[in-house]
Amino acid sequence: MDYVRLGGTGLKVSRICLGMMSYGDPNWREWVLDEEAAEPIVRRAADAGITFFDTADIYSVGVSEEVTGRLLGRIFPAREDYVLATKVYQRMGPGPNDGGLSRKHILASIDASLGRLGVDHVDLYQIHRWDAETPIEETMGALHDVVRSGKARYIGASSMYAWQFAKAQHVADRYGYTRFVSMQNHYNLVYREEEREMVPLCVDQGVGVIPWSPLARGFLAGNRTRDGQRHTVRAASDPFADELYTDADFDVVDQLTEMARGRGLPPAQVALAWLLHKPGVTAPILGATRLAHLDDAVAAVDVALSPDEMKLLEQPYQPHPVRGHA
């Protein structure tokens, strides 16, 4: 496993981040694994050198954080041996202040997340989405206080428009607040709109890019076909993917599959390797429900793609509507 600094910080993370949304309560999503089923995968990740783990309060409505905390606590000898990230924004209850990025919700949520995780701090605390109803000055001030209190070491953001991210960073600079060090965005071979503004902004500002859905919810791994077949539980129960990806995206999958066959590699490895070669990308966030998923991701770190191969993979791409809040 390779380790790199997260953006312009001194924090070193593994080049693959294990996304913990897949572990928690199967009643939340039918493809989610319970703690017992998740443990072998998380242990394999740790054995392979993965030290970066990402979850969120909304995953399994808190259960993912509980499972994440217990598993990492059992697997790693010390808290300093891994990098732990979680997120805040999504609605966690019926009350008017149970969601969003108000000072009230952020300060309550960090305490609740730490309690579920069973730790006294997270390494990276991220806003899950942009909150149009809360002044960004209030949000950045509250996040700054979270860092100053020692409850988070760094802060990050996820899925917003580039102008919103730039505005947040400007507010931090203006008031002397903590800046975001990472952007967790939707970025993969069949959704490359982030290359227009967000990725160049992050590269220019030294912000680490940690893409979610690097395999397009399994689309790039072949979990669905052009004629409508669904080969996995998630593909059969994931209408959101039908909104994100179109028939034209199968041309990208075909190109990927052909190249992978020629290289003697699984398509998932080549798709992840492509992302790892892109400017600004620190660590794709992988969701793994099988050991093979994890093994492909770890192997992708060592897959070298030539500039011509990169261009060939990108050639069939068709632009998508920009989804700042996907």
Order of alpha helices (4+ residues) and beta strands (2+ residues): beta-beta-beta-alpha-beta-alpha-beta-alpha-beta-alpha-beta-alpha-beta-alpha-beta-alpha-alpha-alpha-alpha-beta-alpha-alpha
